[in-house]
Amino acid sequence: MSEKETEKLIKRWTLANALEHDGTASKDAVIGKLIAEKPELKSNIQELMGKIEEKVKEVNKITIEEQKSQLEDIGAPKREKKEEKGLSELPELEKYTDIVTRFAPNPNGPLHIGHVRTAVLSHEYARRNDGKFILRFEDTNPVNAKEKFYGLVRKDLKWLGIDWDEEYTQSERLQIYYDYAEQLLEQGKAYVCTCPPETFRSFRDEQKPCPCRGLDPAKNLARWEDMLKGNYQEGDSVVRIKTDINDPNPALRDWPAFRIVSSPHPKTKKKYRVWPLYNFSAGIDDHKMGITHVVRGKEHEVNEQRQRQLFEHLEWEYPTAIQHGRLSISGTILSKTKISKGISEGKYEGYDDVRLGTLAALRRRGITPEALKQIVIELGTTRADSTLSMDTLYTKNRRIIDKEANRYYFVPDPAEILIHNVPKQQEEAHLRLHPDDPDRGERILPLEMNNNLKVWIASKDTEKIDKGEKIRLKDLLNFKITSLEPLEGDFDSYELKDIPKIQWVSKNPVNVKVLKPNGEQDSGYAEPEVKNLPKGEIIQFERYGFVRIDEIEPKIRLVYVHP
Ligand code: GLU
């Protein structure tokens, strides 16, 4: 490498580093970058350091504007692609021979974008490392687990392209949790507490043992038996894990692991009354299922600490844990309570109402799983919370569907126009399904032609036109406006001209309604072939936007995707 080249590299990295740090470059950072790019420079490190030092001094003296302009002249350094696609490698890979991850939803509500993040990351990590991916339903709260959500969650995951190697449902595993409860009670690492919650809380807050804490294992086991036999009622007793009652965080002092719930469970009905709480069952399962990496939202931070305490009692090693920030979408409704309330009051159509931020709603709105996956993978495991704007989501999605979506014409709020003196009498027009892909074939638009051509155009387009103006019916012909009321025109020519182009429909149009994200609807005519499209297909209505076929029978309904 010539001296000149080396100097150029030094200058480039120094300027780039300065610009990243408010105009002040650091010698050490520059040397690091240089060596990373050209390791052979290490052989003459002393001389190199001298040169860098000089350059850093020089660059730090000039203004940021000057730094920018010099860097532009010399060309910014090509960054090595750090964390390709945003996803860093799993930590502590070397500790494990086989990677096992899991997604552990509560079947108490529909999945939303936040779940997508956890599910996609856990799945992606398993697949990238030839590992195993587990789906585990955490349904140990009989009150809010609902039968319909098990199926909805599976459907959502499949739609996202997530496949799982094993599936577990915690309500079927109660005996396993009971066995560990017994073991901990026997070992004096847990106790059955019959204190009223407020009493326990005041002991806990004063860092004092409650009267139950000191009971011997035999007494605890007897109480446990009584719990199982139904000799205690809901609220009468809980099993607590013994921890350090002086822990600075009260939430980590003797937390509850089991409680009595008398309501029936959607799966096991009235078979069990003693139910483990999330931290206990999730902890036991993470160990039993050999989970090597737990990927979860950072809102579980304290829960994770509780689970670590449980692992210590059982002398197990806690898996490698990764906590990511919360992800939400702006402008959509995510709150579980608002959603179920809105649905039961009839305000929303269902979990896929377009105003909601559920996965089902996004799917219905034509957001592709690829777009969602790309977004969460690019975001990676950052701990900061992020709010995804609809615009970002649309931009990603557009890149995916633009290539795929066939084109059709839709005329919202149609206005009729008669065009006179059309020379070529055609019964139909053949138009490309996709402008950039002739191989995809054509669609046929029948024409209402009888010397004159009758077409429908969007009312909005008629507002802008004036008498004498020339307009092109896209892919058909040009005409001149001769009358505004009634709307009439005269044929002008066929060739492409630089005049406004509008979409149109002529014979046998179909009535369609387009549901917008705000819940409003557009109505109008679409070209006849739209009625033969399969439900779920995403198409583009030219000059209108992308839409997804929501329903064909009994009426054609589409959902607006984005422009
Ligand atoms: N069931 C928990 C949830 O859905 C799982 C949390 C975890 O990953 O441990 O939030």
Boltz pocket constraint, residues with backbone or C-beta under 6 A from the ligand:
constraints:
  - pocket:
      binder: B
      contacts: [[A, 104], [A, 105], [A, 106], [A, 138], [A, 282], [A, 295], [A, 296], [A, 297], [A, 300]]
      max_distance: 6.0
